[in-house]
Amino acid sequence: MTLPSNYTRIAVKVGSNVLTRQDGTLDITRMSALVDQIAQLRSAGIEVILISSGAVACGRSELRNMPLGTLDTVDQRQLFSAVGQAKLMNRYYELFREYGIHVGQVLTLKESFSTERHYQNQRNCMSVMLENGVLPIVNENDTVSITELMFTDNDELSGLIATMMNVQALFLLSNVDGIYDGPPEAEGAEIIRRVEAGRSLDAYIQTSKSAFGRGGMQTKCSIARKVADEGIAVWIANGKREGILTSLVFNPESARFTCFEPVKIKD
């Protein structure tokens, strides 16, 4: 497995359930802690690409007192995303500015990965940002997405970004510690810390989805397997735990996680 100390470029996906409280409002304290950790990684010479959920949940909480009963699901999602994305990026901008870190927004669509021209344009854009010290913050452009053309969730998007940008590790931060060998609430259930190539986890995956996101552990496992097959280590961990990201990178044995080992090590 690639040694954490050798990472020079990583992708970090943060789920809605990490960035929002139970009432759906943005958890600024958690966002600030995440920014603190990313700043530490960058100080250590590690390039970071952040794939951040939270726009729809953020917009929903912002507009919770408005009468939206006449809007269908797609219309509501587009409205929430338009309002929430602006608020989310503004928070990131202010928090990263305290460290002198410039951030740039990258909104993408699933169809943007289907043609060579769009694919190269996205990769070139983020490459230029990284070369100039700008932190890319990526999200799906929900304001113009329609159901049949949407990503499964941002886990799928993060997997595509990780592969496209040739990162060495992808960190999927949710509100769970990893994949357990039984129901997490059951006595004696333990986290499966390392998943070797070819190992099936079907018996351990629950199909339930998160409260604010579109995916679940089944999606994470599927994406993690595909990305690991491309030679990228994939870590699933609880983004609400203090210092989880820096622990995974610098001292993983002190943290709780499930890691999908890469099939081959990228140069």
C-alpha contacts under 8 A as a table, 3 or more apart, distances in Angstrom:
res1	aa1	res2	aa2	distance
1	M	233	A	7.56
1	M	261	E	6.24
1	M	262	P	6.71
1	M	265	I	7.19
2	T	6	N	7.02
2	T	7	Y	7.71
2	T	168	Q	7.69
2	T	233	A	7.41
2	T	265	I	6.51
3	L	6	N	5.40
3	L	7	Y	7.15
4	P	7	Y	5.53
4	P	248	L	7.81
4	P	249	V	5.15
4	P	250	F	6.14
5	S	249	V	7.05
5	S	250	F	6.38
7	Y	10	I	6.99
7	Y	46	I	6.55
7	Y	168	Q	6.21
7	Y	169	A	7.47
8	T	45	G	6.64
8	T	46	I	4.50
8	T	47	E	5.95
8	T	167	V	7.97
8	T	168	Q	7.38
9	R	46	I	5.43
9	R	47	E	4.46
9	R	48	V	5.89
9	R	49	I	7.89
9	R	166	N	7.99
9	R	167	V	5.10
9	R	168	Q	6.06
9	R	169	A	7.45
10	I	46	I	7.24
10	I	47	E	6.29
10	I	48	V	5.18
10	I	49	I	6.40
10	I	162	A	7.65
10	I	167	V	5.02
10	I	168	Q	5.77
10	I	169	A	5.04
10	I	170	L	5.93
10	I	171	F	7.77
11	A	48	V	5.71
11	A	49	I	4.65
11	A	50	L	5.93
11	A	51	I	7.25
11	A	158	S	7.39
11	A	161	I	7.79
11	A	162	A	5.98
11	A	167	V	6.57
11	A	169	A	6.44
11	A	170	L	4.82
11	A	171	F	6.30
12	V	48	V	7.10
12	V	49	I	6.18
12	V	50	L	4.94
12	V	51	I	5.97
12	V	158	S	7.79
12	V	170	L	5.86
12	V	171	F	4.78
12	V	172	L	6.28
12	V	173	L	7.40
13	K	50	L	5.98
13	K	51	I	4.50
13	K	52	S	5.79
13	K	53	S	7.78
13	K	154	N	7.42
13	K	155	D	7.09
13	K	158	S	6.20
13	K	170	L	7.55
13	K	171	F	6.07
13	K	172	L	4.98
13	K	173	L	5.95
14	V	18	V	6.58
14	V	19	L	7.43
14	V	50	L	7.65
14	V	51	I	6.35
14	V	52	S	5.04
14	V	53	S	6.07
14	V	172	L	6.46
14	V	173	L	4.98
14	V	174	S	6.45
14	V	239	G	7.21
15	G	18	V	5.44
15	G	19	L	6.76
15	G	52	S	6.64
15	G	53	S	5.20
15	G	54	G	6.94
15	G	154	N	7.63
15	G	172	L	7.82
15	G	173	L	6.19
15	G	174	S	5.22
15	G	175	N	7.91
15	G	213	G	7.02
16	S	19	L	5.21
16	S	20	T	5.98
16	S	52	S	7.90
16	S	53	S	5.10
16	S	54	G	4.51
16	S	57	A	7.02
16	S	174	S	7.77
16	S	212	F	5.93
16	S	213	G	5.81
17	N	20	T	5.45
17	N	21	R	7.28
17	N	54	G	7.96
17	N	174	S	6.41
17	N	175	N	6.06
17	N	210	S	7.23
17	N	211	A	7.12
17	N	212	F	6.21
17	N	213	G	7.11
18	V	21	R	7.88
18	V	30	R	7.32
18	V	173	L	7.37
18	V	174	S	5.80
18	V	175	N	5.93
18	V	239	G	5.79
18	V	240	K	5.88
19	L	26	L	5.95
19	L	27	D	5.36
19	L	28	I	7.62
19	L	30	R	6.34
19	L	31	M	6.21
19	L	53	S	7.83
19	L	54	G	6.27
20	T	23	D	7.67
20	T	24	G	5.32
20	T	25	T	5.38
20	T	26	L	4.49
20	T	27	D	4.87
20	T	54	G	7.08
20	T	57	A	7.36
20	T	58	C	7.58
21	R	24	G	5.24
21	R	25	T	5.53
21	R	26	L	6.31
21	R	27	D	5.67
22	Q	25	T	7.51
23	D	61	S	7.71
24	G	57	A	5.80
24	G	58	C	6.75
24	G	60	R	7.45
24	G	61	S	5.68
24	G	212	F	7.73
25	T	57	A	7.22
25	T	58	C	5.96
25	T	61	S	5.42
25	T	62	E	7.70
26	L	54	G	7.81
26	L	57	A	7.95
26	L	58	C	5.91
27	D	30	R	5.45
27	D	31	M	6.33
28	I	31	M	4.94
28	I	32	S	5.98
28	I	91	R	7.98
29	T	32	S	5.12
29	T	33	A	6.28
30	R	33	A	5.08
30	R	34	L	6.23
30	R	240	K	7.03
31	M	34	L	5.10
31	M	35	V	6.21
31	M	92	Y	7.80
32	S	35	V	5.06
32	S	36	D	6.16
32	S	95	L	6.43
33	A	36	D	5.04
33	A	37	Q	6.41
33	A	242	E	7.66
33	A	243	G	7.61
34	L	37	Q	5.22
34	L	38	I	6.30
34	L	245	L	7.80
35	V	38	I	5.10
35	V	39	A	6.09
35	V	92	Y	7.85
35	V	95	L	6.76
35	V	96	F	6.45
36	D	39	A	5.21
36	D	40	Q	6.42
37	Q	40	Q	5.04
37	Q	41	L	6.39
37	Q	243	G	6.80
37	Q	245	L	6.51
37	Q	246	T	5.92
38	I	41	L	5.04
38	I	42	R	6.23
38	I	48	V	7.23
38	I	245	L	7.86
38	I	246	T	7.85
39	A	42	R	5.11
39	A	43	S	6.15
39	A	96	F	7.82
39	A	99	Y	6.97
39	A	101	I	7.92
40	Q	43	S	5.04
40	Q	44	A	6.40
40	Q	246	T	7.56
41	L	44	A	5.09
41	L	45	G	6.68
41	L	46	I	5.46
41	L	47	E	7.64
41	L	48	V	7.72
41	L	246	T	7.03
42	R	45	G	5.07
42	R	46	I	4.84
42	R	47	E	5.94
42	R	48	V	7.02
43	S	46	I	7.24
47	E	130	L	7.01
47	E	135	L	8.00
48	V	135	L	6.62
48	V	136	P	7.74
49	I	135	L	6.33
49	I	136	P	5.36
49	I	137	I	6.48
49	I	138	V	7.68
50	L	135	L	7.48
50	L	136	P	6.16
50	L	137	I	4.82
50	L	138	V	6.13
51	I	137	I	5.71
51	I	138	V	4.57
51	I	139	N	5.89
51	I	154	N	7.35
51	I	157	L	7.98
51	I	158	S	6.17
52	S	137	I	6.62
52	S	138	V	6.14
52	S	139	N	5.82
52	S	154	N	7.72
53	S	56	V	7.89
53	S	139	N	6.48
53	S	154	N	6.72
54	G	57	A	5.27
54	G	58	C	5.78
54	G	84	G	7.63
54	G	85	Q	7.88
54	G	88	L	7.25
55	A	58	C	4.99
55	A	59	G	6.07
55	A	80	F	7.22
55	A	81	S	5.25
55	A	82	A	7.88
55	A	83	V	7.75
55	A	84	G	4.37
55	A	85	Q	4.56
55	A	86	A	7.98
55	A	87	K	7.78
55	A	88	L	6.10
56	V	59	G	5.13
56	V	60	R	6.04
56	V	77	R	6.45
56	V	80	F	4.93
56	V	81	S	4.47
56	V	84	G	5.73
56	V	85	Q	7.34
57	A	60	R	5.04
57	A	61	S	6.31
57	A	80	F	7.27
57	A	81	S	7.98
57	A	84	G	7.17
57	A	212	F	6.52
58	C	61	S	5.38
58	C	62	E	6.28
58	C	80	F	7.35
58	C	81	S	7.90
58	C	83	V	7.91
58	C	84	G	4.73
58	C	85	Q	7.64
58	C	87	K	7.46
58	C	88	L	7.11
59	G	62	E	4.93
59	G	63	L	6.17
59	G	79	L	7.55
59	G	80	F	4.14
59	G	81	S	5.91
59	G	82	A	7.37
59	G	83	V	5.10
59	G	84	G	3.68
59	G	85	Q	7.36
59	G	87	K	7.87
60	R	63	L	5.31
60	R	64	R	5.73
60	R	80	F	5.25
60	R	84	G	7.38
61	S	64	R	5.01
62	E	65	N	7.98
62	E	83	V	7.80
62	E	84	G	7.42
63	L	66	M	5.46
63	L	80	F	7.56
68	L	71	L	5.67
68	L	76	Q	7.55
69	G	72	D	7.89
71	L	75	D	5.67
71	L	76	Q	5.92
72	D	75	D	5.34
72	D	76	Q	6.17
73	T	76	Q	5.20
73	T	77	R	6.17
74	V	77	R	5.10
74	V	78	Q	6.19
74	V	146	I	6.69
74	V	147	T	7.14
75	D	78	Q	5.17
75	D	79	L	6.16
76	Q	79	L	5.08
76	Q	80	F	5.99
77	R	80	F	5.16
77	R	81	S	5.93
77	R	142	D	6.90
77	R	143	T	7.29
78	Q	81	S	5.16
78	Q	82	A	6.11
78	Q	142	D	5.66
78	Q	143	T	4.14
78	Q	144	V	6.75
78	Q	145	S	7.69
79	L	82	A	5.24
79	L	83	V	6.39
79	L	143	T	6.84
80	F	83	V	5.40
80	F	84	G	5.70
81	S	84	G	4.98
81	S	85	Q	5.52
81	S	141	N	8.00
81	S	142	D	5.88
81	S	143	T	5.79
82	A	85	Q	5.63
82	A	86	A	6.78
82	A	142	D	7.74
82	A	143	T	5.71
83	V	86	A	5.74
83	V	87	K	6.69
84	G	87	K	5.11
84	G	88	L	5.95
85	Q	88	L	5.04
85	Q	89	M	6.06
86	A	89	M	5.40
86	A	90	N	6.14
87	K	90	N	5.16
87	K	91	R	6.36
88	L	91	R	5.27
88	L	92	Y	6.42
89	M	92	Y	5.01
89	M	93	Y	5.96
89	M	105	Q	7.51
90	N	93	Y	5.01
90	N	94	E	6.25
91	R	94	E	5.28
91	R	95	L	6.17
92	Y	95	L	5.16
92	Y	96	F	5.96
92	Y	103	V	7.85
93	Y	96	F	5.46
93	Y	97	R	5.94
93	Y	102	H	7.50
93	Y	103	V	6.41
94	E	97	R	5.17
94	E	98	E	6.82
95	L	98	E	5.66
95	L	99	Y	7.66
96	F	99	Y	5.44
96	F	100	G	6.54
96	F	101	I	5.24
96	F	102	H	6.91
96	F	103	V	7.37
97	R	100	G	4.73
97	R	101	I	5.38
97	R	102	H	6.60
98	E	101	I	7.49
101	I	133	G	7.64
101	I	134	V	6.93
101	I	135	L	7.26
102	H	133	G	7.19
102	H	134	V	5.00
102	H	135	L	6.22
103	V	134	V	5.25
103	V	135	L	4.58
103	V	136	P	5.96
103	V	137	I	6.87
104	G	129	M	7.56
104	G	134	V	6.45
104	G	135	L	6.08
104	G	136	P	5.04
104	G	137	I	6.02
105	Q	136	P	6.07
105	Q	137	I	5.08
105	Q	138	V	6.15
106	V	136	P	6.56
106	V	137	I	5.92
106	V	138	V	4.66
106	V	139	N	6.52
107	L	138	V	5.84
107	L	139	N	5.18
107	L	140	E	5.41
107	L	141	N	4.97
108	T	112	S	6.64
108	T	138	V	7.51
108	T	139	N	6.51
108	T	140	E	4.99
108	T	141	N	5.29
109	L	112	S	5.28
109	L	113	F	7.55
109	L	140	E	5.79
109	L	141	N	5.93
109	L	145	S	7.01
109	L	149	L	7.86
109	L	150	M	7.15
109	L	151	F	7.77
110	K	113	F	5.80
110	K	114	S	7.34
110	K	140	E	7.99
110	K	149	L	6.31
110	K	150	M	6.09
110	K	151	F	5.91
110	K	157	L	7.92
111	E	114	S	5.15
111	E	115	T	7.46
111	E	149	L	7.11
112	S	115	T	6.44
112	S	118	H	5.21
112	S	119	Y	6.08
113	F	116	E	7.50
113	F	118	H	6.54
113	F	119	Y	5.14
114	S	118	H	7.60
114	S	119	Y	7.18
115	T	118	H	5.55
115	T	119	Y	6.08
116	E	119	Y	5.01
116	E	120	Q	6.01
117	R	120	Q	5.29
117	R	121	N	6.13
118	H	121	N	5.02
118	H	122	Q	6.22
119	Y	122	Q	5.34
119	Y	123	R	6.32
120	Q	123	R	5.04
120	Q	124	N	5.93
121	N	124	N	5.15
121	N	125	C	6.05
122	Q	125	C	5.14
122	Q	126	M	6.38
123	R	126	M	5.39
123	R	127	S	5.99
123	R	164	M	6.70
123	R	165	M	6.56
124	N	127	S	5.00
124	N	128	V	6.10
125	C	128	V	5.37
125	C	129	M	6.38
126	M	129	M	4.94
126	M	130	L	6.16
126	M	136	P	6.43
127	S	130	L	5.19
127	S	131	E	6.07
127	S	165	M	7.74
128	V	131	E	5.07
128	V	132	N	6.26
129	M	132	N	5.29
129	M	133	G	6.30
129	M	134	V	4.80
129	M	135	L	6.70
129	M	136	P	6.71
130	L	133	G	5.08
130	L	134	V	5.38
130	L	135	L	6.40
130	L	136	P	7.40
131	E	134	V	7.53
139	N	154	N	7.31
139	N	157	L	7.96
140	E	151	F	7.72
140	E	154	N	7.32
140	E	157	L	7.59
141	N	144	V	6.12
141	N	145	S	6.29
142	D	145	S	4.85
142	D	146	I	7.78
142	D	150	M	7.98
145	S	149	L	6.44
145	S	150	M	5.95
146	I	149	L	5.58
146	I	150	M	6.16
147	T	150	M	5.40
150	M	153	D	7.78
151	F	154	N	6.88
151	F	156	E	6.32
151	F	157	L	6.52
152	T	155	D	7.64
152	T	156	E	6.12
152	T	214	R	6.93
152	T	215	G	6.64
152	T	219	T	7.91
153	D	156	E	5.69
153	D	157	L	6.80
153	D	213	G	7.24
153	D	214	R	5.49
153	D	215	G	5.54
154	N	157	L	4.70
154	N	158	S	5.85
155	D	158	S	5.10
155	D	159	G	6.26
155	D	172	L	7.27
155	D	215	G	7.61
155	D	219	T	7.21
155	D	220	K	6.16
155	D	223	I	6.79
156	E	159	G	5.19
156	E	160	L	6.48
156	E	219	T	7.73
156	E	220	K	7.94
156	E	223	I	6.10
157	L	160	L	5.21
157	L	161	I	6.21
158	S	161	I	4.99
158	S	162	A	5.95
158	S	170	L	7.79
159	G	162	A	5.13
159	G	163	T	6.28
159	G	170	L	7.62
159	G	223	I	6.24
159	G	224	A	7.44
159	G	226	K	7.95
159	G	227	V	6.01
160	L	163	T	5.31
160	L	164	M	6.02
161	I	164	M	5.03
161	I	165	M	5.94
162	A	165	M	5.40
162	A	166	N	6.06
162	A	167	V	5.46
162	A	169	A	7.66
162	A	170	L	6.46
162	A	227	V	7.69
162	A	232	I	7.96
163	T	166	N	5.23
163	T	167	V	6.74
163	T	227	V	6.88
163	T	230	E	7.17
163	T	232	I	7.79
167	V	170	L	7.29
167	V	232	I	6.94
168	Q	231	G	7.72
168	Q	232	I	5.20
168	Q	233	A	6.49
168	Q	266	K	6.71
169	A	232	I	5.25
169	A	233	A	4.65
169	A	234	V	5.73
169	A	235	W	7.57
170	L	232	I	7.00
170	L	233	A	6.28
170	L	234	V	4.77
170	L	235	W	6.25
171	F	234	V	5.86
171	F	235	W	4.75
171	F	236	I	6.12
171	F	237	A	7.56
171	F	245	L	7.98
172	L	220	K	7.83
172	L	234	V	7.36
172	L	235	W	5.99
172	L	236	I	4.84
172	L	237	A	6.43
173	L	236	I	6.10
173	L	237	A	5.21
173	L	238	N	5.46
173	L	239	G	4.63
174	S	177	D	7.82
174	S	236	I	7.56
174	S	237	A	6.36
174	S	238	N	5.13
174	S	239	G	5.38
174	S	240	K	7.62
175	N	237	A	7.65
175	N	238	N	4.87
175	N	239	G	6.09
175	N	240	K	6.28
176	V	237	A	6.19
176	V	238	N	4.74
176	V	239	G	7.88
177	D	191	I	7.65
177	D	236	I	7.04
177	D	237	A	4.55
177	D	238	N	4.50
177	D	256	R	5.86
177	D	257	F	5.53
177	D	258	T	7.58
178	G	191	I	6.24
178	G	192	I	7.31
178	G	193	R	7.77
178	G	236	I	5.32
178	G	237	A	5.24
178	G	238	N	7.19
178	G	256	R	7.28
178	G	257	F	5.01
178	G	258	T	4.87
179	I	191	I	5.62
179	I	192	I	5.76
179	I	193	R	7.91
179	I	204	Y	7.27
179	I	205	I	7.31
179	I	217	M	7.74
179	I	236	I	7.88
179	I	257	F	7.85
179	I	258	T	6.05
180	Y	183	P	6.73
180	Y	184	P	5.97
180	Y	189	A	6.29
180	Y	190	E	5.35
180	Y	191	I	4.22
180	Y	192	I	5.57
180	Y	204	Y	6.57
181	D	189	A	5.92
181	D	190	E	5.74
181	D	191	I	6.24
181	D	192	I	6.27
181	D	204	Y	5.64
182	G	186	A	6.94
182	G	189	A	5.27
182	G	190	E	7.28
182	G	204	Y	5.95
183	P	186	A	5.26
183	P	189	A	6.54
183	P	204	Y	7.83
184	P	189	A	5.87
184	P	190	E	7.56
185	E	189	A	7.34
186	A	189	A	5.65
191	I	256	R	7.64
191	I	257	F	7.16
191	I	258	T	6.88
192	I	195	V	7.15
192	I	257	F	7.76
192	I	258	T	5.72
193	R	256	R	7.62
193	R	257	F	5.73
193	R	258	T	4.24
193	R	259	C	5.84
194	R	258	T	5.66
194	R	259	C	4.80
194	R	260	F	5.93
194	R	261	E	6.77
195	V	199	R	6.48
195	V	258	T	7.25
195	V	259	C	6.05
195	V	260	F	4.71
195	V	261	E	6.01
196	E	199	R	5.75
196	E	260	F	6.41
196	E	261	E	5.54
197	A	225	R	7.98
197	A	228	A	7.94
197	A	229	D	7.62
197	A	260	F	7.65
197	A	261	E	6.69
197	A	262	P	7.31
197	A	263	V	6.12
200	S	203	A	7.77
201	L	204	Y	5.48
201	L	205	I	6.49
202	D	205	I	5.52
205	I	217	M	6.45
205	I	218	Q	5.85
206	Q	217	M	6.56
206	Q	218	Q	6.61
207	T	216	G	6.62
207	T	217	M	6.83
207	T	218	Q	5.86
208	S	216	G	6.06
208	S	217	M	7.57
209	K	213	G	7.23
209	K	214	R	6.60
209	K	215	G	5.42
209	K	216	G	4.29
209	K	217	M	7.41
210	S	213	G	5.32
210	S	214	R	6.84
210	S	215	G	6.59
210	S	216	G	5.93
213	G	216	G	7.87
215	G	218	Q	7.73
215	G	219	T	5.89
215	G	220	K	7.64
216	G	219	T	5.45
216	G	220	K	6.43
217	M	220	K	4.88
217	M	221	C	6.01
218	Q	221	C	5.23
218	Q	222	S	6.26
219	T	222	S	5.14
219	T	223	I	6.12
220	K	223	I	5.23
220	K	224	A	5.86
221	C	224	A	5.03
221	C	225	R	6.12
222	S	225	R	5.29
222	S	226	K	6.49
223	I	226	K	5.20
223	I	227	V	6.15
224	A	227	V	5.20
224	A	228	A	5.95
224	A	234	V	5.77
224	A	260	F	6.56
225	R	228	A	5.17
225	R	229	D	6.18
225	R	260	F	6.89
226	K	229	D	5.15
226	K	230	E	6.75
227	V	230	E	5.15
227	V	231	G	6.95
227	V	232	I	5.84
227	V	233	A	7.56
227	V	234	V	7.15
227	V	262	P	7.90
228	A	231	G	5.16
228	A	232	I	4.76
228	A	233	A	5.52
228	A	234	V	6.30
228	A	260	F	6.19
228	A	261	E	6.20
228	A	262	P	4.33
228	A	263	V	6.02
229	D	232	I	7.18
229	D	262	P	6.06
229	D	263	V	5.16
229	D	264	K	7.42
230	E	262	P	7.06
230	E	263	V	6.87
230	E	264	K	7.17
231	G	262	P	4.45
231	G	263	V	5.15
231	G	264	K	4.44
231	G	265	I	5.17
231	G	266	K	5.77
232	I	261	E	7.64
232	I	262	P	5.07
232	I	263	V	7.76
232	I	264	K	7.71
232	I	265	I	7.11
232	I	266	K	7.14
233	A	259	C	6.96
233	A	260	F	5.86
233	A	261	E	5.28
233	A	262	P	4.85
234	V	259	C	5.58
234	V	260	F	5.09
234	V	261	E	6.95
234	V	262	P	7.63
235	W	257	F	6.60
235	W	258	T	5.80
235	W	259	C	4.43
235	W	260	F	6.44
236	I	257	F	5.65
236	I	258	T	5.20
236	I	259	C	6.32
237	A	244	I	7.60
237	A	256	R	6.65
237	A	257	F	4.75
237	A	258	T	6.71
238	N	241	R	5.79
238	N	244	I	7.15
238	N	256	R	7.87
238	N	257	F	7.62
239	G	242	E	7.81
239	G	244	I	6.37
239	G	245	L	7.50
240	K	244	I	7.76
241	R	244	I	5.53
243	G	246	T	5.67
243	G	247	S	6.03
244	I	247	S	5.08
244	I	248	L	6.13
244	I	255	A	6.83
245	L	248	L	5.21
245	L	249	V	6.42
246	T	249	V	5.16
246	T	250	F	5.87
246	T	251	N	7.55
247	S	250	F	5.34
247	S	251	N	4.82
247	S	252	P	5.45
247	S	254	S	6.81
247	S	255	A	6.19
248	L	251	N	5.74
248	L	252	P	4.17
248	L	253	E	7.78
248	L	255	A	6.41
249	V	252	P	6.23
251	N	254	S	5.91
251	N	255	A	7.46
252	P	255	A	5.33
252	P	256	R	7.91
253	E	256	R	7.80
262	P	265	I	6.45
